[in-house]
Each structure stands twice: as C-alpha cells, then as structure tokens.
Amino acid sequence: MLGKFVWHAHDDTDDFFLVLSGRLTDRLPGREVALGPGELLVVPRGMAHQPFAAEETHLLLIEPTGTPNTGDPQTAALRRAV
C-alpha cells in the first residue's frame, strides 16, 4: 500500500491489519493509530477509518471472502450498483 485510502466503514465485518514492512497510519474519528512491522490493528465493524501509508507498506489484511476492496474503483462501483 502507498498513499491514502478513502474514508470508509464496513457494516458487517471488522478490519484486521497486520503490518509486515513499512509504516501504516489508520485515521479514526478523533485519533490516528500508527503501526510498524509486527504491529496490528482491528477496526471494529461500523467504525469509519482511513488507512494511510507515506511509504510503501506491505500488510496482511484479513476479511471475509467477497468483501469488496473499498479503494478499488471497479469494486466500489459494483457495490453501489448492488
């Protein structure tokens, strides 16, 4: 990941981020959480957040099969259409 993702929330699932390399900042309402290699964050379902990486960051993201990638225009458009 590099750059910022859009602000979004998942109504039906938590988001699990494990940073493998680089640094990730997840912006949450009223605060920011900075993560480095080996650190993880679980964003509870329904909570708005915006992941941001100022440098190339590799991470493991765990979510249910079929969860659209919110930052991908094609899957975001598909989600709006459904």
C-alpha positions as CSV (number, residue, x, y, z in Angstrom):
1,M,0.0,0.0,0.0
2,L,1.2,3.5,-0.7
3,G,-0.8,6.7,-0.2
4,K,-4.2,7.1,1.3
5,F,-7.4,5.0,1.1
6,V,-10.8,6.6,1.1
7,W,-12.7,7.1,4.4
8,H,-15.0,4.1,4.8
9,A,-16.6,1.7,7.2
10,H,-17.6,-2.0,7.0
11,D,-21.1,-2.6,8.4
12,D,-20.8,-6.4,8.6
13,T,-17.2,-7.2,9.4
14,D,-14.1,-6.0,11.4
15,D,-11.0,-4.9,9.5
16,F,-7.7,-6.7,10.6
17,F,-4.4,-5.0,9.6
18,L,-1.0,-6.6,10.3
19,V,2.0,-4.6,9.1
20,L,4.7,-6.7,7.6
21,S,7.0,-3.9,6.5
22,G,6.9,-0.1,6.3
23,R,4.5,2.0,8.4
24,L,0.8,2.4,8.3
25,T,-1.3,5.1,9.9
26,D,-5.0,4.4,10.3
27,R,-7.1,7.6,10.8
28,L,-10.1,7.0,13.1
29,P,-12.6,9.6,14.3
30,G,-10.7,11.8,16.7
31,R,-7.4,10.0,16.6
32,E,-4.7,8.3,14.5
33,V,-3.1,4.9,15.1
34,A,0.5,4.5,13.8
35,L,1.7,0.9,13.2
36,G,5.1,-0.5,12.3
37,P,6.3,-4.0,11.3
38,G,4.8,-6.7,13.5
39,E,2.0,-4.5,14.9
40,L,-1.7,-5.0,14.2
41,L,-4.9,-3.1,14.5
42,V,-8.5,-4.4,14.4
43,V,-11.0,-1.7,13.4
44,P,-14.5,-2.7,14.7
45,R,-17.3,-3.2,12.2
46,G,-19.2,0.1,11.6
47,M,-16.2,2.3,12.5
48,A,-15.1,4.8,9.9
49,H,-11.4,4.8,9.2
50,Q,-8.8,5.9,6.5
51,P,-5.6,3.9,6.2
52,F,-2.6,5.9,5.0
53,A,1.0,4.9,4.2
54,A,3.6,7.6,3.4
55,E,6.0,4.9,2.3
56,E,5.4,1.6,0.5
57,T,3.9,-0.7,3.2
58,H,3.2,-4.4,3.0
59,L,0.4,-5.6,5.2
60,L,-1.8,-8.6,5.7
61,L,-5.5,-7.7,5.6
62,I,-7.9,-10.4,6.7
63,E,-11.6,-10.1,5.8
64,P,-14.4,-12.4,4.6
65,T,-14.4,-13.7,1.1
66,G,-16.4,-11.4,-1.2
67,T,-15.7,-8.2,0.8
68,P,-15.1,-5.5,-1.9
69,N,-11.9,-3.5,-1.9
70,T,-13.2,-0.1,-1.0
71,G,-10.3,1.7,-2.7
72,D,-10.8,-0.1,-6.0
73,P,-13.0,1.9,-8.4
74,Q,-14.4,-1.2,-10.1
75,T,-15.5,-3.0,-6.9
76,A,-16.7,0.3,-5.3
77,A,-18.8,0.9,-8.4
78,L,-20.1,-2.7,-8.3
79,R,-21.0,-2.2,-4.6
80,R,-23.0,1.0,-5.5
81,A,-24.8,-0.9,-8.3
82,V,-25.9,-3.7,-6.0
